[in-house]
Amino acid sequence: MTERISINNCDVCADIADKGFESGPTDMNKVAGLFLAHVVQDHPNELLELLAREYLPIFVAKRNLR
């Protein structure tokens, strides 16, 4: 398995982010969708790590309240 480039060093991610900064409010959803689709396809492990780090404590706490 080849080692993947991180999101921070990915030229495609940077290009899509540039489109987001240059787009107007009506195109933001489209650009966000493109970015997320790329990240899911090319950076799935890093995405899962980011989501777990950010949201896992919240989900665990909510689950414990059930």
A tleap script that builds the chain and sets N, CA, C and O, in Angstrom:
source leaprc.protein.ff14SB
mol = sequence {
  NMET THR GLU ARG ILE SER ILE ASN ASN CYS
  ASP VAL CYS ALA ASP ILE ALA ASP LYS GLY
  PHE GLU SER GLY PRO THR ASP MET ASN LYS
  VAL ALA GLY LEU PHE LEU ALA HIE VAL VAL
  GLN ASP HIE PRO ASN GLU LEU LEU GLU LEU
  LEU ALA ARG GLU TYR LEU PRO ILE PHE VAL
  ALA LYS ARG ASN LEU CARG
}
set mol.1.N position { 0.849 -1.190 0.000 }
set mol.1.CA position { 0.000 0.000 0.000 }
set mol.1.C position { 0.886 1.241 0.000 }
set mol.1.O position { 1.853 1.323 0.758 }
set mol.2.N position { 0.555 2.192 -0.841 }
set mol.2.CA position { 1.351 3.400 -0.929 }
set mol.2.C position { 0.965 4.362 0.177 }
set mol.2.O position { -0.186 4.418 0.610 }
set mol.3.N position { 1.948 5.108 0.618 }
set mol.3.CA position { 1.696 6.102 1.663 }
set mol.3.C position { 0.997 7.302 1.037 }
set mol.3.O position { 1.408 7.798 -0.012 }
set mol.4.N position { -0.035 7.747 1.675 }
set mol.4.CA position { -0.812 8.872 1.146 }
set mol.4.C position { -0.297 10.193 1.693 }
set mol.4.O position { 0.262 10.262 2.787 }
set mol.5.N position { -0.499 11.226 0.911 }
set mol.5.CA position { -0.139 12.583 1.313 }
set mol.5.C position { -1.190 13.062 2.308 }
set mol.5.O position { -2.376 12.775 2.148 }
set mol.6.N position { -0.761 13.787 3.329 }
set mol.6.CA position { -1.719 14.297 4.313 }
set mol.6.C position { -2.566 15.415 3.706 }
set mol.6.O position { -2.198 16.023 2.701 }
set mol.7.N position { -3.689 15.664 4.332 }
set mol.7.CA position { -4.578 16.732 3.882 }
set mol.7.C position { -3.828 18.056 3.837 }
set mol.7.O position { -4.007 18.842 2.906 }
set mol.8.N position { -2.994 18.305 4.835 }
set mol.8.CA position { -2.256 19.569 4.898 }
set mol.8.C position { -1.285 19.757 3.739 }
set mol.8.O position { -0.974 20.890 3.374 }
set mol.9.N position { -0.802 18.660 3.155 }
set mol.9.CA position { 0.178 18.738 2.082 }
set mol.9.C position { -0.382 18.352 0.719 }
set mol.9.O position { 0.376 18.197 -0.238 }
set mol.10.N position { -1.684 18.198 0.623 }
set mol.10.CA position { -2.332 17.741 -0.607 }
set mol.10.C position { -2.643 18.924 -1.523 }
set mol.10.O position { -3.353 19.853 -1.139 }
set mol.11.N position { -2.099 18.875 -2.742 }
set mol.11.CA position { -2.352 19.949 -3.707 }
set mol.11.C position { -3.816 20.012 -4.134 }
set mol.11.O position { -4.350 21.099 -4.358 }
set mol.12.N position { -4.463 18.859 -4.248 }
set mol.12.CA position { -5.876 18.843 -4.635 }
set mol.12.C position { -6.725 19.503 -3.549 }
set mol.12.O position { -7.616 20.299 -3.846 }
set mol.13.N position { -6.441 19.167 -2.289 }
set mol.13.CA position { -7.166 19.810 -1.185 }
set mol.13.C position { -6.972 21.326 -1.217 }
set mol.13.O position { -7.926 22.086 -1.049 }
set mol.14.N position { -5.741 21.753 -1.433 }
set mol.14.CA position { -5.446 23.186 -1.476 }
set mol.14.C position { -6.165 23.856 -2.643 }
set mol.14.O position { -6.686 24.962 -2.494 }
set mol.15.N position { -6.200 23.196 -3.804 }
set mol.15.CA position { -6.895 23.767 -4.960 }
set mol.15.C position { -8.389 23.902 -4.708 }
set mol.15.O position { -8.995 24.915 -5.058 }
set mol.16.N position { -8.980 22.882 -4.102 }
set mol.16.CA position { -10.418 22.940 -3.806 }
set mol.16.C position { -10.686 24.021 -2.753 }
set mol.16.O position { -11.671 24.752 -2.849 }
set mol.17.N position { -9.813 24.118 -1.756 }
set mol.17.CA position { -9.970 25.167 -0.738 }
set mol.17.C position { -9.881 26.548 -1.377 }
set mol.17.O position { -10.641 27.446 -1.014 }
set mol.18.N position { -8.966 26.729 -2.322 }
set mol.18.CA position { -8.865 28.006 -3.039 }
set mol.18.C position { -10.172 28.329 -3.752 }
set mol.18.O position { -10.634 29.470 -3.720 }
set mol.19.N position { -10.771 27.325 -4.397 }
set mol.19.CA position { -12.061 27.537 -5.059 }
set mol.19.C position { -13.108 27.977 -4.042 }
set mol.19.O position { -13.942 28.835 -4.332 }
set mol.20.N position { -13.060 27.392 -2.858 }
set mol.20.CA position { -14.007 27.765 -1.817 }
set mol.20.C position { -13.844 29.213 -1.388 }
set mol.20.O position { -14.831 29.928 -1.211 }
set mol.21.N position { -12.605 29.646 -1.222 }
set mol.21.CA position { -12.358 31.029 -0.821 }
set mol.21.C position { -12.763 32.010 -1.917 }
set mol.21.O position { -13.158 33.140 -1.626 }
set mol.22.N position { -12.666 31.586 -3.166 }
set mol.22.CA position { -12.987 32.464 -4.293 }
set mol.22.C position { -14.464 32.417 -4.677 }
set mol.22.O position { -14.934 33.289 -5.408 }
set mol.23.N position { -15.195 31.427 -4.204 }
set mol.23.CA position { -16.587 31.264 -4.613 }
set mol.23.C position { -17.505 32.137 -3.776 }
set mol.23.O position { -17.165 32.577 -2.677 }
set mol.24.N position { -18.658 32.366 -4.329 }
set mol.24.CA position { -19.674 33.120 -3.617 }
set mol.24.C position { -20.511 32.203 -2.756 }
set mol.24.O position { -20.327 30.986 -2.770 }
set mol.25.N position { -21.424 32.781 -2.010 }
set mol.25.CA position { -22.259 31.994 -1.090 }
set mol.25.C position { -23.058 30.889 -1.792 }
set mol.25.O position { -23.293 29.835 -1.202 }
set mol.26.N position { -23.468 31.109 -3.019 }
set mol.26.CA position { -24.280 30.107 -3.710 }
set mol.26.C position { -23.470 28.882 -4.115 }
set mol.26.O position { -24.038 27.803 -4.286 }
set mol.27.N position { -22.157 29.023 -4.271 }
set mol.27.CA position { -21.310 27.901 -4.678 }
set mol.27.C position { -20.619 27.211 -3.508 }
set mol.27.O position { -19.963 26.186 -3.697 }
set mol.28.N position { -20.754 27.754 -2.306 }
set mol.28.CA position { -20.054 27.196 -1.139 }
set mol.28.C position { -20.422 25.735 -0.895 }
set mol.28.O position { -19.543 24.916 -0.625 }
set mol.29.N position { -21.712 25.396 -0.986 }
set mol.29.CA position { -22.130 24.014 -0.745 }
set mol.29.C position { -21.517 23.061 -1.759 }
set mol.29.O position { -21.102 21.957 -1.407 }
set mol.30.N position { -21.459 23.479 -3.000 }
set mol.30.CA position { -20.887 22.648 -4.058 }
set mol.30.C position { -19.395 22.410 -3.800 }
set mol.30.O position { -18.916 21.281 -3.906 }
set mol.31.N position { -18.679 23.462 -3.465 }
set mol.31.CA position { -17.246 23.343 -3.210 }
set mol.31.C position { -16.995 22.501 -1.953 }
set mol.31.O position { -16.080 21.679 -1.928 }
set mol.32.N position { -17.797 22.706 -0.927 }
set mol.32.CA position { -17.656 21.904 0.293 }
set mol.32.C position { -17.897 20.431 -0.014 }
set mol.32.O position { -17.203 19.568 0.522 }
set mol.33.N position { -18.862 20.138 -0.860 }
set mol.33.CA position { -19.140 18.760 -1.263 }
set mol.33.C position { -17.977 18.156 -2.032 }
set mol.33.O position { -17.622 16.997 -1.819 }
set mol.34.N position { -17.380 18.941 -2.927 }
set mol.34.CA position { -16.208 18.475 -3.681 }
set mol.34.C position { -15.044 18.173 -2.741 }
set mol.34.O position { -14.361 17.158 -2.880 }
set mol.35.N position { -14.834 19.069 -1.786 }
set mol.35.CA position { -13.739 18.882 -0.832 }
set mol.35.C position { -13.966 17.628 0.001 }
set mol.35.O position { -13.058 16.812 0.162 }
set mol.36.N position { -15.173 17.474 0.528 }
set mol.36.CA position { -15.470 16.318 1.358 }
set mol.36.C position { -15.359 15.026 0.554 }
set mol.36.O position { -14.817 14.038 1.051 }
set mol.37.N position { -15.864 15.016 -0.681 }
set mol.37.CA position { -15.762 13.820 -1.524 }
set mol.37.C position { -14.305 13.448 -1.761 }
set mol.37.O position { -13.949 12.270 -1.716 }
set mol.38.N position { -13.462 14.441 -2.011 }
set mol.38.CA position { -12.041 14.172 -2.220 }
set mol.38.C position { -11.395 13.618 -0.955 }
set mol.38.O position { -10.642 12.646 -1.011 }
set mol.39.N position { -11.687 14.233 0.170 }
set mol.39.CA position { -11.091 13.798 1.435 }
set mol.39.C position { -11.540 12.375 1.770 }
set mol.39.O position { -10.727 11.562 2.211 }
set mol.40.N position { -12.807 12.066 1.567 }
set mol.40.CA position { -13.311 10.715 1.841 }
set mol.40.C position { -12.598 9.699 0.951 }
set mol.40.O position { -12.250 8.609 1.404 }
set mol.41.N position { -12.385 10.053 -0.298 }
set mol.41.CA position { -11.760 9.127 -1.233 }
set mol.41.C position { -10.257 8.995 -1.007 }
set mol.41.O position { -9.730 7.882 -1.002 }
set mol.42.N position { -9.567 10.107 -0.821 }
set mol.42.CA position { -8.102 10.083 -0.795 }
set mol.42.C position { -7.477 10.171 0.594 }
set mol.42.O position { -6.290 9.884 0.754 }
set mol.43.N position { -8.250 10.560 1.591 }
set mol.43.CA position { -7.711 10.721 2.942 }
set mol.43.C position { -8.643 10.137 4.004 }
set mol.43.O position { -8.865 10.780 5.029 }
set mol.44.N position { -9.197 8.936 3.791 }
set mol.44.CA position { -10.218 8.429 4.724 }
set mol.44.C position { -9.706 8.212 6.143 }
set mol.44.O position { -10.410 8.523 7.104 }
set mol.45.N position { -8.517 7.695 6.290 }
set mol.45.CA position { -7.995 7.439 7.638 }
set mol.45.C position { -7.767 8.734 8.398 }
set mol.45.O position { -8.084 8.836 9.582 }
set mol.46.N position { -7.219 9.712 7.713 }
set mol.46.CA position { -6.973 11.004 8.364 }
set mol.46.C position { -8.294 11.679 8.740 }
set mol.46.O position { -8.400 12.302 9.796 }
set mol.47.N position { -9.293 11.553 7.874 }
set mol.47.CA position { -10.608 12.124 8.169 }
set mol.47.C position { -11.211 11.465 9.408 }
set mol.47.O position { -11.725 12.150 10.292 }
set mol.48.N position { -11.149 10.142 9.469 }
set mol.48.CA position { -11.690 9.440 10.629 }
set mol.48.C position { -10.953 9.831 11.906 }
set mol.48.O position { -11.573 9.987 12.958 }
set mol.49.N position { -9.638 9.988 11.819 }
set mol.49.CA position { -8.869 10.414 12.997 }
set mol.49.C position { -9.287 11.806 13.446 }
set mol.49.O position { -9.437 12.055 14.642 }
set mol.50.N position { -9.477 12.715 12.495 }
set mol.50.CA position { -9.903 14.079 12.836 }
set mol.50.C position { -11.292 14.080 13.469 }
set mol.50.O position { -11.520 14.754 14.474 }
set mol.51.N position { -12.212 13.329 12.885 }
set mol.51.CA position { -13.568 13.272 13.424 }
set mol.51.C position { -13.584 12.643 14.811 }
set mol.51.O position { -14.276 13.126 15.708 }
set mol.52.N position { -12.828 11.576 14.986 }
set mol.52.CA position { -12.789 10.919 16.293 }
set mol.52.C position { -12.210 11.847 17.346 }
set mol.52.O position { -12.729 11.931 18.459 }
set mol.53.N position { -11.148 12.537 17.003 }
set mol.53.CA position { -10.511 13.446 17.962 }
set mol.53.C position { -11.463 14.572 18.358 }
set mol.53.O position { -11.510 14.978 19.520 }
set mol.54.N position { -12.216 15.067 17.388 }
set mol.54.CA position { -13.093 16.206 17.643 }
set mol.54.C position { -14.421 15.799 18.290 }
set mol.54.O position { -14.888 16.459 19.218 }
set mol.55.N position { -15.024 14.718 17.802 }
set mol.55.CA position { -16.403 14.422 18.184 }
set mol.55.C position { -16.596 13.191 19.050 }
set mol.55.O position { -17.646 13.067 19.681 }
set mol.56.N position { -15.650 12.285 19.113 }
set mol.56.CA position { -15.840 11.068 19.884 }
set mol.56.C position { -16.187 11.339 21.349 }
set mol.56.O position { -17.091 10.694 21.881 }
set mol.57.N position { -15.502 12.267 22.018 }
set mol.57.CA position { -15.873 12.525 23.418 }
set mol.57.C position { -17.327 12.990 23.570 }
set mol.57.O position { -17.990 12.640 24.547 }
set mol.58.N position { -17.814 13.762 22.627 }
set mol.58.CA position { -19.193 14.253 22.676 }
set mol.58.C position { -20.163 13.092 22.487 }
set mol.58.O position { -21.142 12.964 23.223 }
set mol.59.N position { -19.885 12.247 21.495 }
set mol.59.CA position { -20.777 11.119 21.232 }
set mol.59.C position { -20.788 10.127 22.389 }
set mol.59.O position { -21.840 9.591 22.740 }
set mol.60.N position { -19.640 9.883 22.974 }
set mol.60.CA position { -19.575 8.972 24.111 }
set mol.60.C position { -20.360 9.541 25.297 }
set mol.60.O position { -21.088 8.811 25.969 }
set mol.61.N position { -20.214 10.819 25.548 }
set mol.61.CA position { -20.949 11.445 26.645 }
set mol.61.C position { -22.456 11.369 26.412 }
set mol.61.O position { -23.208 11.057 27.335 }
set mol.62.N position { -22.902 11.651 25.193 }
set mol.62.CA position { -24.338 11.582 24.876 }
set mol.62.C position { -24.850 10.155 24.990 }
set mol.62.O position { -25.962 9.922 25.464 }
set mol.63.N position { -24.039 9.205 24.555 }
set mol.63.CA position { -24.463 7.803 24.647 }
set mol.63.C position { -24.614 7.379 26.101 }
set mol.63.O position { -25.538 6.640 26.442 }
set mol.64.N position { -23.716 7.839 26.951 }
set mol.64.CA position { -23.778 7.496 28.361 }
set mol.64.C position { -24.984 8.097 29.062 }
set mol.64.O position { -25.405 7.602 30.107 }
set mol.65.N position { -25.545 9.165 28.495 }
set mol.65.CA position { -26.737 9.784 29.066 }
set mol.65.C position { -28.018 9.038 28.702 }
set mol.65.O position { -29.064 9.273 29.307 }
set mol.66.N position { -27.946 8.154 27.735 }
set mol.66.CA position { -29.146 7.432 27.286 }
set mol.66.C position { -29.558 6.395 28.275 }
set mol.66.O position { -30.547 5.694 28.059 }
savepdb mol mol.pdb
quit
